[in-house]
Amino acid sequence: MSSRDFDPFRLDVAAFAKAAGELEGRWPLLQFDRLTESAVADASPADGGEVAWRARGEARTMRGGETQIWLHIGATTDVPLECQRCLKAVAVPLAIERSFLFVHGEDTAAQLDTDSEDDVLALSRALDLRELIEDELLLALPIVPRHEVCPMPLVAPADEEEVVEEKPNPFAALVALKRSGWPN
């Protein structure tokens, strides 16, 4: 089976890995609904925004003849997010490189995932590769997106610009009383 025979929207991961299949392409960013919901409303991804992706299957033969099913994915894109300093749009580059071990059954996957450093998923007959890539891109979003240097200088609100009159320290008054010989 050639890589052209594999559908990224209904990927048979086991067959893809056994064939050492490789897929790559570009999808419009607008097809990633959850990712575009994270974008700044007034700077939502234009028609030109894309997610460049690739996937490679691998079947590893382990000791004892057991075969492990692996899927390696990578993707890159830019997402316009809201800068947490200046509240303007900032294009945040996202890049992921992940590898997943596929096993039979949800229970086995959950057990192995807690015991292993590898990412483990349950094997299914039809994996939506775009959904998996979107999940990983969402996990790669920064918690606090911001410009390295904001394009506009930050302006303090009008109330903070007023000079605040310094209040005397109440403890300084106590020290002065004590020095003047105030009885204890």
Protein Blocks (a to p, Z undefined) as FASTA:
>chain_A
ZZklpcfklccfklmmmnopacdddddfklmmmlmmmpcfklcccfklccdddddddddd
dehhiacdddddddddddddddfklopacdddddddddddddehjklmmmmmmmpmbdcd
dddfbdcfklmmmmmmmmmpcfbgcdfbdfbdcdddfklmpccdddddfklmmmmmmmno
paZZ
